[in-house]
Amino acid sequence: MTGVGARRAARAIDALRRGWPFRIVGSAGALDLLAVESAADAALADFASRDLLISGERAVTLKLTNQRVAAAPGPVRLADAAGTMTAALAIADPSLDLAHPLKGPFRTMATGDDVAAMSAMTMARHAGLLPAFFVRAAAGEIETECSTEDVAALLDPARLVIAARARLPVAVSETAEIVAFRTPEEASDHVALVIGKRDASPPVVRLHSECLTGDVLGSLKCDCGPQLHAALAAMADAPWGVLLYLRQEGRGIGLVNKLRAYALQDQGYDTVDANLRLGFPVEARDFAIAARMLALLNVPRIRLMTNNPEKVARLEREGVEVVERLPLALPTNKYNEQYLATKRDRTGHQL
């Protein structure tokens, strides 16, 4: 039944992106939700509720955690908080914080189902939308419905399979092989590039999260592009290597939200605080996907190229044996110096 549940969750995420209401059923209740960012005025008129559900991270930014109901980590429900789309967007979108500095006062209340509320935040991130919803207790008929178990089924990395593979000559290796992975319900395909001649030694492996701005456009705000090419060169010098290219843009928050984080950085926030103001965790990537890709490639032991010890720990928890961590040192520039310092000082990166 996991396939059926995953399809229900995929339809709900599609409804979320299109600005349609949907219902999510949790362990103690059900919530009807309408995403603030994508909702049309007509849908809001039919929805009627003026309560808002926001992430715990956004609640901290709005200074709501001094209220008893919002004191615990997790999503927060604001009672009768927004009568219009403009008011709701002012609460949900941190790019409007300077234009609307005086928000509230807000009254927080029980979410109605904490597990369902948390799954809704995961769905928003998966859809690339701001984690904020109009919310009401489930009422009447609704076209799209899923459960928290359905969402878990959709995101289960065990559903990932090899979809295609082919020889792909690349600059560092004319004999490289590319392998594409996908789940039945989703369009985003993860990719592995296998470089060199496979032998019994553990390969050099790089987990590289997709970065359109850095990998393709040559952005100087990050070091993603240079890291990608340095990793490929290191694999070419090793007996063999595997690049895992993960479709998890912006540390798992999506391209649009990453660009919003860039805009907040221009206002003076570092990369960590920008993500938190948007309402997202600092780290939202799913490294279990990488572990599943390695398992499908029959690669149980690796030499991991990373400056992030948390990647080592996360992979080891998923059953991958990391026999060595290989640091990746690259020169900085005036645009990414602060970004790299933040990764070092606030997220534990080290050489």
N, C-alpha and C positions, 0 to 999 in steps of 0.2 A: 504493500500500500504506500510505500515511501514515494514511488513515482507519481501516484495520484496526488498525494499531499504536496509534493514539490511543484506540480503543475498548478495546484490551487494557489500556492504562495507566489508563483511567477505571475499569475493573472492579477493577484492583488497588487503586486509591485507595478505592473503595467497600469492598473487603475490609478495608483498613487501618482505616477508620472503624468497621466492624462488629466489629473485634477478631478477624478471621480471619487465618491465616497466608497469606503470598503469597511468590512467588519473583521476584527481579529478576536478569536476566542481563546481565552487563557484558562488557567487552572481554576480560577475563582469567579470568573465573570467574562463578559464580552464588551468590547468597545467599538463604537462606530467612529471612524476617523476620516478626515479630509485634510490633505496636505496643504499647509498655508501657502507655500511657494507656488504650487501649480493650480490652486483652486480658482475656478471661474466664479464671477459674481452670481451667475444663475445657480450653480451648485451650492454656493453658500446660502442663498436664499432658501433653497430646499432643505438645507441641513439644519438651520435654525439655532444650533447650539453656539454660544459665545464663550464657552470654556476653551482654554488652550492647553495642550500637552506639549511640554518642551523637555529637552534633555537636562540631565543633572548638571552637565558642564555649562550649559547656557544659564541655568538657574543660579550658578555661582557667580557668573558675570553680572547678573541682574540683582545680586545680593539678596537672594530669597532664602538662603539656607539657615537664617536665624529663626525662621518660622518652623514650628515643631513638625508639621507634615512634610516639609522639604528638607529636614535636617539629615536624613539618611541619604547616602548616594543613590542615584537613579533618577528616572524621569519625574517631573513635577507637573501637577495640574493646577492651572490658574483659573479661579472661578470668575466667570463673567468678565473676562479680561479684554475682549476685543469685539466691538460692535461692527467694525468695518474691516475690509481687507487692508486698508492703509494702516489701521491701528495694529492689526495682527502682524503685518510685515515689519513694522517698527520694533516689535518685540522679538521677532524671529531672526531678522537680518542684521548682523552687527555692522554692516556698512552704513546703516542708518543711525547708529548710536550717537554720532556727533550731531546729526540733524535733529534727533529726538532724545536729548540727554535726560529729560525728566520723564521717566516711565512709572506707572503705578499711581498710588499704592496698589499692590496685588495681594489677594488672599489665596493662599494655597489650600488644597483639599486632597483627599485620597484619590488616587488615580482611577480607581474602579477595578483595576486588576494590574498589579505591578509587573507580572510576567508578560502580559499582553502589551503593556506600555513599553517595556524594554525591547520586545520584538519589533514594535513599531519603529523605534529608533534605529534598529538594525536595518529594517526595510528602507527607511529614508536614506541612510548612508549607502545602501546597496543601489538605490535608484539615483544617487548623486544629487539628492535634494537636501535642503536645510531640515534639521530634525525638529520640526514644529508642526502641530496638527490642531485643527478644530476637533474637539472630542465630545462625545456624549455617550451615555449608557446605551447599549444596543436596544433598538426600538423598531418594530415593524419589519417588513421585508427589505432586503437589500440585495443587489445584483451580485456583488463580489464578496466572498467570505473565505477566510482561511483560519487556521489555528496556529498557535505557537509551535506545535509539533510540525506543522507543514513548513513553517519558516526554517526550522532546524533541518528538516529533510532537504530543502532546497539548497542550503548552504553546506550540507554534508560533503566533505571532500571525497568520500568513498564513491560518490556518483561520477567522479571525473574518470574519463576513459581516453585512450589514445584514439584520435579521429583520423589522422593521416600522418604519413612520414615520407620524406623524400631526400635525395641528395641535394645539397645546396652549397656550391662553391662560394666561399666568402674570402675577403681580403687576407685573413690570417690563415686560412686552410681551404684548399681547393677540394678536399674530400669530406667536408663537414656534412652532417646529416641534421635536418630539421624535423622535429616531431611536434605535432599540434595536439592539444588536449582540450576536451570540452565536456560539459554536462548536457544531458538531453534538453533541459528546459531553458538554457541560457545562451546568449549570442556571443559573449566574451570568450575568446579562446586563448588559453595559456600556451606558451611555446617553450620548447627546449632545443638548444643547439648543441650537438655533440661534436666535439673537435678532437682530432687525433685518432690513433688506433687504440681501441679498448684493450686493456690487459687486466691482470689481477690486482694492480695497484689501485688505491682509492683515487678517484679523479679530483682535480681541482674544480670546485663548484662555486658558482656565483649566483646568488639569488638577487635578481635585478627587477625591481618594481618599475613598471612602465612609467616613463616620464616624457611626454610629448615635447614639452618645452626644452628639456635638456638633451634628450636623445636625438631629436629630429631638428629642432630649431636652433640648437646651440646656445641655449640660455646660459648666462653667466651668473644667475642667481643661485644655482646649485652646482653640484659636482657630478651629476648623474651621467651626462654624456662622457666626460673623461673617464669616470669609473668604468663604464660599460666597455669602452675601447681598451682600457688598460687591462681589464679582466680577460678580454678575448686574446690579447697579446700574451698574457701570462699562460693561458691555456695552451696556446700554440707552442710555447716553450716547454711545456710539461709533456709527459707521455700522453696524457689525454685529459679532457676537461668537459664540463657540462655547464652551459649557461641556462638558467631557468628564468625566462622572461615572463613575469607575473603581471596580469592585467589588474593592477591595484594602484592606480594613479593617486598621487598625493598622499602616500601612507594610508591608502584605503578609503579616502573620502571622495575620490572622483575628480575629474579635470576641472569642472566648473567651480567646485568648492575649493580646489587648490588655487585657482586664480583669485577667488575671493580672499583666501589667506594671503596671497601676494599683495593684494590691495591693502589689507590690514597691516602687513609689514611696512608698507610705504607710510602708514600712519605712526610707525614707531614700535609696533609689537614684534616680538621675535616669533619664530615659526611655531614654538610650543604654545605661546599665549594666543596666537592667531587661530590655531585649531580649536582651542578651548572656547574662545569668544564665539566661534561659529557654532559651538555646541557639540563638538566631536571629541573623542578621546585623542590623546597625543599620538597614540599608535593604534591604528585600526586594521592593520594588515593581518591576513590569515596565513600563517606559515605552515599550517597543516596541509594546505594545497601543495606547497613545495615538497613536503614529505611524501604526499601521494604521488606526485610526478616522479620522484626518485624511485619509489617502490615499483611503479609501472615500468620504469627503465631498468629495474633490477640493479639498483645502485644502493646498497645498504651502508657503505662506509665512504666518507668523503673527507677531503681537505677543503675547508670552507674559507673562501676569500671574503672577508668582511672586517669592518672596524667596529661592528656592533656585537658585543658579547651576548646580548639578548637573543639574537638570531641563533647562536649556538645553543643556548638553553632551550629555546622553543623547538628547534629541530630534534634535539635529544629527547625532549618529552614526547615527541611523535615517533620515536623509535629509530631515528637516524643516528648512526655512530659518527661523530665528528672527531677524527683522529688528530686534526691540527687546524688551528685558526691562522689564516694568512692575512696579515694587515695589508691595506691598500693605501699608500701614501701618495698624495698628489699635490701640486702647488695650488695655492689659493689665488684669488683675485679680489679687487676692492669691492666687488658686488656680492661675493659669497663668504667673505671673511666672518661676518657676524653669524651667518647661517651655520657655518661649520663650527664656530665657537659654541653656539647654542647646542648643537648635537653633542659636542664634547662635554659641556658643563651641565646640561639638563637631561640628556637622554643616554649618557654613559658611553658614548663612542670613544674608542681609544685605538692607538696604533700598536 
